[in-house]
Amino acid sequence: MSLPRPGLSFLQKRKLEEQFGTQVPEFSEYHQKKRGLESFSLKAAALVGVASGIFSYQRSYQPLTGIFVGAIAFLTSRRAVEYFGAPHFGVNSTNNAEYDRAFNLWVYYEHNPHRKDADLPIHQFESRYQKRLNEYREKHKNDYSQFLKQ
C-alpha cells in the first residue's frame, strides 16, 4: 500500500497513478493488471452486495437491514475477490510493494520541481565524489607531481 501523500486527495492520487501507469513503461503492464483486478472486484462486490441486500430485505422487510447487509457484503466480497483473484490477475504482495515504492519515488521526484535535479541521490553521490576527489588532489598535489616525474 502506498504512503499517503499530504495534501493529495483520493482523486488526485488516482490521477497521479494513471499518469504513472502511462509514463513509466516498466510498470504500465502491472498498472493495467492492478486496475483490472480493482475493476473486477468492484463489479463482483456490487453484484454480491445488491443481491444480499435484496435477499435480506425480502426476509426482514426492513430497509435498513437490507442496506446494512448489502454494505457489509459489498466490503467483504470486494476484499475476498481482491485476495483470491489476485493470483489470477498476476498481482502479488511483492509486486505491489515494488509498484508502490516506485510510485512514491516517482511522485517525490517528478512532482516536486525544487527537487528536480539537485536532490536526486545519483546527483548527490556524484557531487560528493567530485568534491572529495578535488580535495584529495589538492591535498596530495605535490605527491602526485613527484610520482609522475619518477
N, C-alpha and C positions, 0 to 999 in steps of 0.2 A: 504494500500500500504506500502510495507516495506521501511525502510530508505535506502538511497543509501550508500553503503559501500565505503569509499575512497580506491582507488587502485584496486577495483574489476571491471572487465569489465562485460558486459551483459552475455557473455558465462560462465565466472567464477561464477557469481551469479546463473546462471541457473544450473550449475553443483553442486553447494552447495545445491540448493533447491532439486535436485534429491537425493543427499546424505541424506538430512534432511528427505525427504519423506520415504526413506528406513530404516534409522537408528532410527527414533523416531516413535515407534508404535502408540502413541496416535494420531498422525497427518497423518499417512500413508493413511488412508481412505479418509480424507479430501484433501490430496495432489492429490490423484487419481481423485477425483471429480473436483478439480481445473484444472488439466491437461486435463481432458475430456472436460470440458467447453471451455478451450482455443483451443483445437484441433477442436472442432465442430465450434467455432466461426471463426477460420481461414479458414476452408473449406467452410463454408457458405459465408463468406465475399469474398473469392476468386471467388466463383461462381457468386455472385452478381456483383462484380467488373468487371469481364470479360464480363458478359452479358451486363451490362450497357455501358461498353467501346465499345463493338462491335455495340450496338444499336446506340450510339451517333456518332460513326464513319460513320455508314451507312447513318445516317441522314445528316451529315455535310460534309462528305468526307475530313475531316481534321484530320490527325493522332494525333496531339497534343490535340485536343478536346477529342478524344476517350481516350487517356491516362489520361488526367486530370479528366474527368468524371469517368473513371474507378477507379482512385486512391481515389477520394472523396467518391465514392460509397463503395469502399472497407473499408475505415476508418469508415464511418458512420454505415455501416451494421455490422461491427465487434463489435462496441460498442453497437449497438442495440441488437445484438444476445447475447452478454455478459450480458446486463441489463435484457432483457426479458427472456433469457434462464437460468439465474442463479437459480431461484426457482425450475425449473425442474431438475437441476443437484444437488440441495441441497446446493448451495453456497449462503451465505448472508453476509452482511457487518459486523455483529458481529463476525461471524466465521472467516472472512477474517482478521479482526483486531487481533483476538486471534492467528491465524496462523502466521501472520506477527510478532507479538510480540515474540512468541515462536521461530520463525526462527531467529530473530535478537539476542535474548539471546543465542541461540544455536551457532550461528556464533561467537558471542562475547566471549563465554567461551570455545568453542570447538576448535576454530582455532586461538587462541592466546596462545601459550604454556606458556608464562610467567605469564598468569592469571589462569593457570590450577586449582590449588587448593587453593592458598593463597588468591585469590581475590573473591572467591565465597561469597555471602552475608551470607550464613549459617556459613561458617568458620569464617568470621569476627565477627559475633554475638557470636559464641561460644568462641572465643579467648577473646573478651571484657568481656564476662560473667566470664570466669575463672580468668582473671586478676583482676576484681573488687571483686570477691569472695575472692581471696587470699589477696588482700589489706584489705578487711574488717576483715578477720580472723586475720591478723597480728595486725591490729589496736585494735581489741577487744579480743585479746588472753587471757588477764587476766580475763576479764569479763566472758568469756566462760568457762575457767577452774574453776572459782568460782561458776558458775552456776551448773557445773557438780558435785562439791563437796557437794552441798546442798542436 
